[in-house]
Amino acid sequence: MNTKNWASYSNDSGNDSDFDYQDEALSKEWPALHLGDCEPWPDAERVTSLDPDQADPEKTAEQLQEAWRRYHRGDFAGAVDLANDIGLIAHAVANKASGIYADYLEEDDDTKLAIYKAGIERAEAAIEAFPDDANAHYFHAFVLGRYSQCISISKALAQGVGGKIKTSLESALELAPKHAEALTAYGLYHAEIIDKVGKLVGSMTYGASADKAMDFFARALKITPNAPIAHLEYGNGLYLLYGDKRLDDSNAAYAEAAKQTPIDAMQALDRDYAAASLG
């Protein structure tokens, strides 16, 4: 896919230096930057574990680190371009960068769908190649979820997407139980199912429940209390499950998301969306 016309995200000052993790800054901040997705540090050992046949794992590791630098500072197109050059072991950064770009910055629905479909194919290939990689499964669920929201949850359920998301999230959490983004996504999965088909059908057909949704959200918030997305999706989940009865709580969750200090471009986009939604 041609990504050369993608826009990059800049923070409020118009300068992305706050999110430009050059040299050793990336490894130093990696635990905080990836607390939510549990992505391992991409060094030569990680590269070799994914692909023992890599001719130059050190060089590939450096390229992977650069792809993540681009992602964190908001150069989503650059991250995807480099990830595509690296190959399938860069699936996580490619799917995260393309998914965030499509969700927040792309305005054309056909382009969004094309990005999500490419991500689904990439994730399916990653699951086959790296079945023990939690993020192969998580980003499969991630892009399927964004695809579902793009075409409508009802249509996605009719296509059988719900079961695929559930399977991938369960696989991700089995491999990485503290994967906060997967926990958040699973909470939202339960909430969206119940919102669309009701509690009874949701429970009988998909195993969805409000109690499970709230538990997943709570676990995610405990792990990543400073991540805007954890508060944002919790607010969305509250409204999907309880409507106006818990509108104040939903708004409070959005307010909490809006007051967080972002540490990369994705968090800034999440924060800004929450703030704009509150008016």
C-alpha positions as CSV (number, residue, x, y, z in Angstrom):
1,M,0.0,0.0,0.0
2,N,1.3,3.5,-0.9
3,T,1.6,5.5,2.4
4,K,3.5,8.4,1.0
5,N,0.6,10.8,1.3
6,W,0.0,10.0,5.0
7,A,0.2,13.0,7.4
8,S,2.4,12.9,10.4
9,Y,1.1,14.0,13.8
10,S,2.7,16.9,15.7
11,N,2.0,17.9,19.3
12,D,0.3,21.1,20.3
13,S,3.5,23.2,19.9
14,G,3.8,22.0,16.3
15,N,7.1,20.4,17.2
16,D,7.4,16.7,17.8
17,S,10.6,16.9,19.7
18,D,8.9,15.8,22.9
19,F,8.2,12.4,21.4
20,D,11.5,12.0,19.5
21,Y,13.3,9.2,21.3
22,Q,16.7,9.3,19.6
23,D,19.7,7.1,20.4
24,E,19.5,5.5,23.9
25,A,16.4,7.5,24.9
26,L,14.2,4.9,23.2
27,S,15.6,2.0,25.2
28,K,15.5,4.0,28.4
29,E,11.8,4.9,27.9
30,W,10.7,1.6,26.3
31,P,9.2,0.1,29.5
32,A,6.9,3.2,29.9
33,L,6.2,3.5,26.2
34,H,5.2,-0.2,25.9
35,L,3.6,-0.8,29.3
36,G,0.3,-1.1,27.5
37,D,1.2,-3.5,24.7
38,C,4.0,-5.5,26.3
39,E,6.1,-5.3,23.1
40,P,9.6,-6.7,23.8
41,W,12.6,-4.4,23.2
42,P,13.6,-5.0,19.6
43,D,17.3,-6.0,20.0
44,A,19.2,-8.6,18.0
45,E,18.2,-11.3,20.4
46,R,14.5,-10.5,19.8
47,V,15.0,-10.5,16.1
48,T,16.7,-13.8,16.1
49,S,14.0,-15.3,18.3
50,L,11.5,-14.4,15.7
51,D,13.6,-15.2,12.6
52,P,16.7,-17.4,13.2
53,D,17.6,-17.0,9.5
54,Q,18.2,-13.2,9.7
55,A,21.4,-12.5,8.0
56,D,22.2,-9.4,10.1
57,P,20.1,-9.3,13.2
58,E,21.9,-6.3,14.6
59,K,21.1,-4.2,11.5
60,T,17.5,-5.5,11.5
61,A,17.2,-4.6,15.2
62,E,18.4,-1.0,14.5
63,Q,15.8,-0.7,11.7
64,L,13.0,-2.0,14.0
65,Q,14.0,0.5,16.7
66,E,13.9,3.3,14.1
67,A,10.5,2.2,12.9
68,W,9.2,2.5,16.5
69,R,10.9,5.9,16.9
70,R,8.9,7.1,13.9
71,Y,5.7,5.6,15.3
72,H,6.2,7.3,18.7
73,R,6.9,10.7,17.3
74,G,3.8,10.4,15.0
75,D,5.5,9.6,11.7
76,F,3.0,6.8,11.1
77,A,3.6,6.6,7.3
78,G,7.4,6.5,7.8
79,A,7.0,3.7,10.4
80,V,4.9,1.6,8.1
81,D,7.2,2.2,5.1
82,L,10.2,1.0,7.2
83,A,8.3,-1.9,8.7
84,N,7.3,-3.1,5.3
85,D,11.0,-3.0,4.2
86,I,12.0,-5.0,7.3
87,G,9.4,-7.7,6.7
88,L,6.9,-9.6,8.8
89,I,8.9,-9.4,12.1
90,A,7.9,-5.7,12.1
91,H,4.2,-6.6,12.0
92,A,3.5,-5.0,15.4
93,V,4.8,-1.5,14.6
94,A,3.2,-1.7,11.1
95,N,-0.2,-2.6,12.4
96,K,-0.1,-0.2,15.3
97,A,1.0,2.8,13.2
98,S,-1.4,2.1,10.4
99,G,-4.3,1.4,12.7
100,I,-3.8,4.6,14.7
101,Y,-3.4,6.6,11.5
102,A,-6.5,5.2,10.0
103,D,-8.5,5.7,13.2
104,Y,-7.6,9.3,13.9
105,L,-6.2,10.9,10.9
106,E,-7.5,9.4,7.7
107,E,-10.8,10.9,6.5
108,D,-11.6,8.8,3.5
109,D,-13.6,5.7,4.4
110,D,-12.3,3.6,1.5
111,T,-8.7,4.3,2.5
112,K,-9.5,3.4,6.1
113,L,-10.9,0.1,5.0
114,A,-8.0,-0.6,2.8
115,I,-5.6,0.1,5.7
116,Y,-7.6,-2.2,8.0
117,K,-7.8,-5.0,5.5
118,A,-4.0,-4.8,4.9
119,G,-3.5,-4.9,8.7
120,I,-5.8,-8.0,9.0
121,E,-3.8,-9.8,6.4
122,R,-0.5,-8.8,8.0
123,A,-1.7,-10.0,11.4
124,E,-3.0,-13.3,10.1
125,A,0.4,-13.9,8.5
126,A,2.1,-13.0,11.8
127,I,-0.1,-15.4,13.8
128,E,0.9,-18.2,11.5
129,A,4.6,-17.3,11.6
130,F,4.9,-16.3,15.2
131,P,2.1,-18.1,17.2
132,D,3.8,-17.4,20.5
133,D,4.0,-13.6,19.9
134,A,1.2,-12.0,22.0
135,N,1.1,-9.0,19.7
136,A,0.5,-11.0,16.6
137,H,-2.8,-12.0,18.2
138,Y,-3.5,-8.6,19.8
139,F,-3.0,-6.6,16.7
140,H,-5.2,-9.0,14.8
141,A,-8.0,-8.2,17.2
142,F,-7.0,-4.5,17.1
143,V,-7.4,-4.1,13.4
144,L,-10.4,-6.3,13.2
145,G,-12.0,-4.1,15.9
146,R,-11.3,-0.9,13.9
147,Y,-12.5,-2.6,10.8
148,S,-15.7,-3.5,12.6
149,Q,-16.3,0.0,13.8
150,C,-15.7,1.3,10.3
151,I,-18.3,-0.9,8.6
152,S,-20.6,-1.0,11.7
153,I,-20.5,-3.5,14.6
154,S,-23.7,-5.1,13.4
155,K,-22.3,-5.9,9.9
156,A,-19.1,-7.2,11.5
157,L,-21.0,-9.5,13.7
158,A,-22.9,-10.9,10.8
159,Q,-19.6,-11.6,9.1
160,G,-18.4,-13.6,12.1
161,V,-15.8,-11.0,13.1
162,G,-16.8,-11.0,16.7
163,G,-15.6,-14.6,17.3
164,K,-12.3,-13.9,15.6
165,I,-11.7,-10.8,17.9
166,K,-12.6,-12.9,20.9
167,T,-10.2,-15.7,20.0
168,S,-7.3,-13.4,19.3
169,L,-7.8,-11.4,22.5
170,E,-7.9,-14.6,24.5
171,S,-4.8,-15.8,22.8
172,A,-3.0,-12.5,23.5
173,L,-3.9,-12.5,27.1
174,E,-3.0,-16.1,27.6
175,L,0.5,-15.2,26.3
176,A,0.7,-11.8,28.1
177,P,-1.8,-11.6,31.0
178,K,-0.8,-8.0,31.8
179,H,-1.3,-6.8,28.3
180,A,-3.3,-3.7,29.2
181,E,-4.3,-2.7,25.7
182,A,-5.7,-6.2,25.2
183,L,-7.6,-6.0,28.5
184,T,-9.1,-2.7,27.4
185,A,-10.0,-4.1,24.0
186,Y,-11.7,-7.1,25.6
187,G,-13.7,-4.9,27.9
188,L,-14.9,-2.9,25.0
189,Y,-15.6,-6.1,23.1
190,H,-18.1,-7.1,25.8
191,A,-19.6,-3.7,25.9
192,E,-20.1,-3.4,22.2
193,I,-21.6,-6.9,21.9
194,I,-24.2,-6.1,24.7
195,D,-24.9,-2.7,23.1
196,K,-25.7,-4.3,19.8
197,V,-27.5,-7.5,20.6
198,G,-28.5,-7.2,24.3
199,K,-27.5,-8.9,27.4
200,L,-29.3,-12.2,26.8
201,V,-28.2,-12.8,23.3
202,G,-24.8,-11.4,24.0
203,S,-24.3,-13.8,26.9
204,M,-25.6,-16.9,25.1
205,T,-24.0,-16.3,21.7
206,Y,-20.8,-14.5,22.5
207,G,-20.2,-15.0,26.3
208,A,-20.4,-11.2,26.8
209,S,-21.4,-9.7,30.1
210,A,-21.3,-6.2,31.7
211,D,-19.4,-7.7,34.8
212,K,-16.7,-9.1,32.6
213,A,-16.4,-5.8,30.7
214,M,-16.0,-3.8,33.9
215,D,-13.4,-6.3,35.2
216,F,-11.3,-6.0,32.1
217,F,-11.4,-2.2,32.2
218,A,-10.5,-2.2,35.9
219,R,-7.5,-4.5,35.3
220,A,-6.3,-2.4,32.4
221,L,-6.6,0.8,34.4
222,K,-4.6,-0.7,37.3
223,I,-1.7,-1.5,34.9
224,T,-1.8,1.7,32.9
225,P,-3.4,4.4,35.0
226,N,-1.7,7.2,33.1
227,A,-2.7,5.9,29.6
228,P,-5.4,8.1,28.0
229,I,-6.7,5.2,26.0
230,A,-7.5,3.1,29.1
231,H,-9.7,5.9,30.5
232,L,-11.2,6.8,27.1
233,E,-12.3,3.3,26.3
234,Y,-13.6,2.8,29.9
235,G,-15.8,5.9,29.3
236,N,-17.0,4.4,26.0
237,G,-17.7,1.1,27.7
238,L,-19.7,2.7,30.5
239,Y,-21.9,4.5,28.0
240,L,-22.4,1.4,25.8
241,L,-23.4,-0.7,28.8
242,Y,-25.5,1.8,30.9
243,G,-26.3,4.8,28.6
244,D,-27.4,8.0,30.3
245,K,-27.6,6.3,33.7
246,R,-23.8,6.5,33.9
247,L,-23.2,9.5,31.6
248,D,-21.5,11.4,34.4
249,D,-19.1,8.5,35.1
250,S,-18.5,8.2,31.3
251,N,-17.7,11.9,31.1
252,A,-15.5,11.7,34.2
253,A,-13.5,8.9,32.5
254,Y,-13.1,11.2,29.4
255,A,-12.0,14.0,31.6
256,E,-9.4,11.7,33.2
257,A,-8.1,10.8,29.7
258,A,-8.0,14.5,28.8
259,K,-5.8,15.5,31.7
260,Q,-3.1,12.8,31.2
261,T,0.4,13.9,30.0
262,P,1.1,12.0,26.8
263,I,4.4,10.3,26.2
264,D,4.0,9.7,22.5
265,A,1.9,10.7,19.5
266,M,-0.7,8.0,20.1
267,Q,-1.3,9.1,23.6
268,A,-1.5,12.7,22.4
269,L,-4.2,11.8,19.9
270,D,-6.1,9.9,22.5
271,R,-5.9,12.8,25.0
272,D,-6.9,15.4,22.3
273,Y,-9.9,13.3,21.2
274,A,-11.1,13.0,24.8
275,A,-10.7,16.7,25.4
276,A,-12.5,17.6,22.1
277,S,-15.3,15.3,23.0
278,L,-15.9,17.0,26.3
279,G,-16.1,20.4,24.4
